[in-house]
């Protein structure tokens, strides 16, 4: 993994396993194979271990060096973890409850909207049609986005 984004709800697809035989063998034994999707559930307090959910519904703990040994491509991440303001993103999911969903609907945000992001004092989310919507950090944690090829 070139850039490890250690935040809950970040999703990756495993492209290949690294050539480090011990780590690769361990991953294969646990069922973590190329083509599998993994989602970060939680990160340990010191950032040394990460709990991930694998395609098969299994929750496993990995050390960060094991996670870095996986050649992964990012599939989705929380809006709060987005750093690239030149990239466009598609809203993939909202993780909040009914009140949060209503708030997003009132702001004219919906799943599949293509957006671009710029940061200010909070988050400023700019929809493709030019409409600007301000999003706070707590709200940004609940919006899952995926990169879009331009």
Beta strands, then each sheet from edge to edge (+ up, - down):
strand 1: 11-17
strand 2: 37-43
strand 3: 49-54
strand 4: 59-63
strand 5: 70-78
strand 6: 88-94
strand 7: 114-119
strand 8: 123-127
strand 9: 132-135
strand 10: 143-148
sheet 1: 4+ 3- 2+ 1- 5+ 10- 6+ 7- 8+ 9-
end
